[in-house]
């Protein structure tokens, strides 16, 4: 089962930075992402949602492969590829997997102008290592599907960085 975590940032670019960090951690097998979405509310208050899972492209690739294979079987490879591309693109455009788009837009409306949030749907996480990597980004937990104890630990880990920064400034 996957866990949903939404972290907000007081900067338009922090969520993108965290996404890049998560991609690096995924390559290191510290996190297994099912989906990740970045929502940015610019200074004018306009919300921009950046999906990381491109279903249309995946549908086109899969559809063209299967279309070519079926086309070869029936001696019409070009027709098979064409039909496969169209059906793959259509199914990719109509499929909604990962994080619910309505949930993203609804929570995105609550963001202040000039801020961002990252929506993470993770199958597996190595908590101690991932939290250590995310601490410097100064995020605030907005929503999770974690248990109360796990959510409290996550909030405490992120708040610890804020406290350390305040002590250094003061």
VOBA-1610 file (N, C-alpha, C; in pm, whole numbers, padded with zeros to 5 digits, always signed):
BEGIN
Unk+00083-00118+00000Unk+00000+00000+00000Unk+00088+00124+00000Unk+00050+00223-00076Unk+00127+00346-00088Unk+00082+00448+00015Unk+00175+00535+00053Unk+00145+00644+00146Unk+00147+00777+00071Unk+00052+00863+00104Unk+00045+00996+00045Unk+00101+01096+00145Unk+00191+01181+00099Unk+00249+01286+00182Unk+00248+01413+00101Unk+00195+01521+00159Unk+00195+01651+00093Unk+00274+01747+00181Unk+00378+01806+00122Unk+00464+01899+00195Unk+00461+02034+00125Unk+00438+02140+00203Unk+00433+02275+00149Unk+00561+02351+00177Unk+00591+02449+00090Unk+00712+02528+00102Unk+00680+02676+00082Unk+00755+02763+00149Unk+00735+02908+00138Unk+00811+02967+00020Unk+00826+02891-00085Unk+00904+02932-00201Unk+00845+02860-00323Unk+00839+02928-00435Unk+00782+02867-00556Unk+00868+02754-00613Unk+00997+02749-00581Unk+01088+02656-00645Unk+01129+02539-00557Unk+01098+02542-00428Unk+01143+02437-00336Unk+01082+02301-00370Unk+00956+02297-00407Unk+00893+02168-00439Unk+00962+02102-00558Unk+01001+02182-00658Unk+01075+02127-00773Unk+01211+02073-00728Unk+01278+02144-00637Unk+01407+02097-00586Unk+01390+01965-00512Unk+01283+01954-00432Unk+01258+01830-00359Unk+01228+01716-00457Unk+01155+01745-00563Unk+01126+01643-00663Unk+01256+01590-00725Unk+01349+01679-00755Unk+01478+01636-00810Unk+01554+01551-00709Unk+01548+01590-00583Unk+01615+01514-00477Unk+01551+01376-00464Unk+01418+01369-00470Unk+01349+01241-00462Unk+01383+01150-00581Unk+01397+01210-00699Unk+01435+01131-00817Unk+01573+01069-00796Unk+01663+01147-00740Unk+01798+01096-00710Unk+01790+00984-00606Unk+01709+01005-00502Unk+01695+00903-00399Unk+01629+00776-00454Unk+01541+00792-00553Unk+01478+00675-00614Unk+01583+00592-00687Unk+01675+00658-00754Unk+01783+00585-00822Unk+01871+00511-00722Unk+01880+00565-00600Unk+01960+00502-00495Unk+01878+00400-00415Unk+01753+00377-00456Unk+01662+00281-00393Unk+01628+00317-00248Unk+01626+00447-00217Unk+01587+00492-00084Unk+01437+00519-00077Unk+01376+00542-00192Unk+01233+00567-00201Unk+01183+00506-00331Unk+01060+00453-00326Unk+00996+00398-00445Unk+00869+00478-00469Unk+00877+00572-00563Unk+00764+00661-00591Unk+00666+00598-00688Unk+00540+00605-00652Unk+00435+00564-00745Unk+00396+00684-00830Unk+00395+00802-00767Unk+00360+00925-00836Unk+00411+01043-00754Unk+00438+01152-00820Unk+00475+01277-00752Unk+00424+01392-00838Unk+00368+01492-00772Unk+00313+01607-00841Unk+00359+01733-00768Unk+00395+01835-00845Unk+00434+01963-00788Unk+00324+02064-00820Unk+00280+02137-00718Unk+00183+02245-00737Unk+00249+02375-00696Unk+00241+02475-00783Unk+00302+02605-00757Unk+00196+02713-00771Unk+00187+02799-00671Unk+00097+02914-00680Unk+00186+03037-00693Unk+00183+03099-00811Unk+00272+03212-00834Unk+00226+03335-00756Unk+00302+03444-00766Unk+00271+03565-00688Unk+00139+03629-00729Unk+00089+03596-00848Unk-00040+03648-00892Unk-00155+03559-00845Unk-00123+03446-00780Unk-00226+03357-00729Unk-00270+03249-00825Unk-00201+03235-00939Unk-00238+03132-01037Unk-00170+03001-01000Unk-00248+02894-00998Unk-00199+02761-00962Unk-00154+02686-01087Unk-00032+02630-01082Unk+00021+02549-01190Unk+00054+02412-01132Unk+00000+02307-01194Unk+00023+02170-01148Unk+00112+02100-01249Unk+00221+02040-01199Unk+00317+01970-01285Unk+00313+01822-01252Unk+00256+01744-01341Unk+00248+01599-01325Unk+00382+01537-01364Unk+00423+01434-01293Unk+00546+01364-01331Unk+00517+01236-01407Unk+00395+01189-01402Unk+00356+01066-01469Unk+00282+01104-01596Unk+00347+01086-01713Unk+00289+01123-01840Unk+00221+01002-01902Unk+00091+00989-01879Unk+00017+00872-01924Unk-00002+00867-02075Unk-00014+00983-02139Unk-00035+00984-02283Unk+00089+00929-02353Unk+00208+00974-02313Unk+00331+00925-02375Unk+00348+00776-02352Unk+00322+00733-02229Unk+00332+00590-02199Unk+00231+00510-02282Unk+00112+00564-02299Unk+00009+00497-02379Unk+00048+00487-02525Unk+00108+00593-02579Unk+00152+00593-02719Unk+00261+00488-02738Unk+00358+00484-02647Unk+00468+00387-02659Unk+00416+00244-02652Unk+00333+00217-02554Unk+00278+00082-02539Unk+00186+00046-02654Unk+00103+00140-02695Unk+00009+00115-02804Unk+00079+00090-02936Unk+00185+00167-02964Unk+00255+00147-03091Unk+00325+00011-03095Unk+00380-00032-02981Unk+00444-00163-02975Unk+00344-00273-03003Unk+00233-00273-02929Unk+00133-00378-02947Unk+00067-00370-03084Unk+00047-00248-03133Unk-00009-00231-03268Unk+00082-00288-03375Unk+00213-00264-03360Unk+00309-00318-03456Unk+00308-00471-03452Unk+00306-00525-03332Unk+00306-00671-03317Unk+00182-00732-03381Unk+00068-00678-03352Unk-00057-00730-03410Unk-00059-00707-03561Unk-00009-00590-03604Unk-00001-00561-03748Unk+00088-00658-03823Unk+00199-00696-03760Unk+00288-00794-03823Unk+00219-00929-03838Unk+00140-00965-03737Unk+00070-01093-03743Unk-00031-01096-03858Unk-00093-00980-03886Unk-00194-00975-03992Unk-00142-00909-04120Unk-00009-00895-04131Unk+00059-00843-04249Unk+00025-00698-04282Unk-00010-00618-04183Unk-00034-00475-04201Unk+00033-00398-04086Unk+00168-00397-04081Unk+00237-00336-03967Unk+00211-00186-03954Unk+00205-00112-04066Unk+00183+00032-04059Unk+00045+00063-04002Unk-00055-00008-04048Unk-00190+00010-03996Unk-00196-00026-03848Unk-00128-00134-03812Unk-00125-00177-03672Unk-00061-00073-03582Unk+00051-00013-03627Unk+00118+00091-03548Unk+00027+00212-03533Unk-00036+00253-03641Unk-00124+00370-03638Unk-00240+00350-03541Unk-00306+00236-03551Unk-00417+00206-03461Unk-00367+00197-03317Unk-00250+00135-03298Unk-00193+00123-03164Unk-00160+00257-03103Unk-00103+00349-03180Unk-00069+00482-03130Unk-00195+00557-03088Unk-00296+00555-03174Unk-00421+00627-03144Unk-00489+00568-03020Unk-00500+00437-03015Unk-00568+00376-02899Unk-00485+00393-02772Unk-00353+00385-02782Unk-00267+00405-02665Unk-00276+00547-02612Unk-00275+00645-02701Unk-00286+00785-02659Unk-00422+00812-02596Unk-00526+00757-02654Unk-00659+00775-02600Unk-00673+00712-02462Unk-00624+00591-02446Unk-00635+00526-02315Unk-00549+00597-02212Unk-00433+00647-02252Unk-00348+00722-02158Unk-00414+00852-02115Unk-00481+00919-02207Unk-00547+01045-02174Unk-00668+01024-02083Unk-00733+00909-02095Unk-00854+00884-02017Unk-00827+00812-01885Unk-00704+00767-01865Unk-00671+00693-01743Unk-00626+00790-01635Unk-00673+00770-01513Unk-00629+00853-01401Unk-00575+00760-01293Unk-00444+00755-01283Unk-00381+00676-01179Unk-00298+00769-01092Unk-00255+00719-00980Unk-00173+00800-00892Unk-00258+00890-00805Unk-00211+01012-00788Unk-00276+01107-00698Unk-00395+01171-00770Unk-00507+01176-00701Unk-00631+01229-00758Unk-00616+01377-00795Unk-00647+01410-00921Unk-00632+01546-00971Unk-00720+01646-00896Unk-00841+01606-00861Unk-00931+01696-00787Unk-00873+01728-00650Unk-00815+01628-00584Unk-00751+01650-00453Unk-00636+01749-00466Unk-00556+01736-00571Unk-00443+01826-00593Unk-00492+01969-00613Unk-00592+01987-00698Unk-00645+02122-00724Unk-00708+02182-00599Unk-00782+02100-00524Unk-00849+02148-00403Unk-00747+02195-00298Unk-00646+02113-00273Unk-00544+02151-00176Unk-00458+02265-00230Unk-00435+02266-00363Unk-00359+02373-00425Unk-00423+02510-00407Unk-00555+02514-00400Unk-00626+02640-00378Unk-00593+02701-00242Unk-00556+02617-00146Unk-00527+02667-00011Unk-00385+02723+00002Unk-00302+02702-00101Unk-00166+02755-00096Unk-00167+02908-00105Unk-00073+02970-00036Unk-00057+03115-00043Unk+00018+03149-00172Unk-00006+03268-00230Unk+00072+03309-00347Unk+00222+03309-00316Unk+00302+03263-00413Unk+00447+03259-00396Unk+00496+03135-00323Unk+00411+03031-00314Unk+00450+02909-00245Unk+00432+02788-00337Unk+00477+02673-00289Unk+00463+02550-00366Unk+00440+02434-00272Unk+00400+02322-00330Unk+00380+02199-00253Unk+00416+02080-00340Unk+00460+01975-00276Unk+00486+01851-00348Unk+00395+01743-00291Unk+00329+01670-00380Unk+00241+01560-00346Unk+00319+01433-00380Unk+00343+01351-00280Unk+00425+01231-00298Unk+00339+01109-00268Unk+00334+01016-00360Unk+00270+00888-00339Unk+00381+00784-00346Unk+00419+00731-00230Unk+00535+00642-00222Unk+00494+00502-00180Unk+00548+00404-00252Unk+00524+00264-00217Unk+00611+00222-00101Unk+00736+00270-00102Unk+00833+00229-00001Unk+00928+00345+00025Unk+00964+00364+00153Unk+01054+00472+00191Unk+01150+00420+00298Unk+01274+00463+00290Unk+01370+00439+00397Unk+01368+00567+00481Unk+01284+00571+00585Unk+01252+00698+00653Unk+01372+00777+00705Unk+01464+00713+00775Unk+01573+00789+00835Unk+01660+00858+00730Unk+01690+00791+00622Unk+01775+00849+00518Unk+01702+00954+00436Unk+01576+00927+00403Unk+01498+01023+00324Unk+01472+01150+00403Unk+01435+01137+00530Unk+01412+01256+00613Unk+01538+01340+00626Unk+01650+01276+00642Unk+01777+01348+00652Unk+01803+01432+00527Unk+01770+01376+00411Unk+01791+01446+00284Unk+01691+01561+00265Unk+01570+01547+00321Unk+01466+01648+00300Unk+01467+01760+00404Unk+01537+01742+00514Unk+01541+01843+00621Unk+01579+01983+00574Unk+01683+01998+00493Unk+01726+02133+00455Unk+01624+02214+00374Unk+01521+02152+00323Unk+01426+02221+00237Unk+01321+02300+00314Unk+01316+02283+00445Unk+01229+02365+00531Unk+01081+02355+00490Unk+01032+02231+00480Unk+00894+02209+00442Unk+00802+02193+00561Unk+00673+02203+00533Unk+00571+02187+00635Unk+00472+02082+00585Unk+00444+01982+00668Unk+00351+01876+00630Unk+00209+01934+00622Unk+00146+01920+00506Unk+00010+01969+00488Unk-00093+01858+00505Unk-00066+01741+00448Unk-00156+01625+00459Unk-00075+01498+00446Unk-00123+01391+00508Unk-00062+01260+00490Unk-00168+01151+00507Unk-00133+01034+00460Unk-00215+00916+00488Unk-00142+00827+00590Unk-00037+00882+00649Unk+00041+00808+00747Unk-00037+00792+00877Unk+00008+00700+00960Unk-00053+00686+01093Unk-00020+00811+01173Unk-00090+00833+01283Unk-00066+00951+01366Unk+00078+00957+01417Unk+00133+00842+01454Unk+00270+00837+01505Unk+00369+00871+01395Unk+00351+00811+01276Unk+00442+00839+01165Unk+00433+00985+01121Unk+00312+01041+01119Unk+00294+01181+01082Unk+00361+01272+01184Unk+00347+01241+01312Unk+00411+01321+01417Unk+00563+01316+01403Unk+00618+01198+01373Unk+00763+01186+01353Unk+00810+01269+01234Unk+00733+01267+01126Unk+00768+01345+01007Unk+00765+01494+01039Unk+00659+01540+01106Unk+00648+01682+01142Unk+00761+01722+01236Unk+00793+01637+01332Unk+00900+01667+01427Unk+01035+01678+01356Unk+01060+01589+01262Unk+01187+01592+01190Unk+01200+01720+01108Unk+01093+01762+01042Unk+01097+01885+00963Unk+01100+02008+01051Unk+01032+02006+01164Unk+01031+02119+01257Unk+01167+02135+01324Unk+01239+02027+01344Unk+01371+02031+01406Unk+01466+02119+01325Unk+01456+02112+01195Unk+01540+02194+01109Unk+01504+02341+01125Unk+01374+02372+01131Unk+01332+02511+01148Unk+01384+02567+01280Unk+01379+02489+01386Unk+01428+02531+01517Unk+01578+02554+01512Unk+01652+02465+01449Unk+01798+02479+01436Unk+01834+02605+01358Unk+01758+02635+01252Unk+01785+02754+01174Unk+01757+02880+01253Unk+01650+02881+01333Unk+01617+02996+01415Unk+01723+03021+01520Unk+01778+02915+01579Unk+01882+02928+01680Unk+02009+02985+01617Unk+02044+02942+01496Unk+02163+02992+01428Unk+02150+03140+01391Unk+02030+03182+01351Unk+02007+03320+01315Unk+02009+03410+01438Unk+01950+03362+01547Unk+01934+03439+01671Unk+02057+03452+01745
//
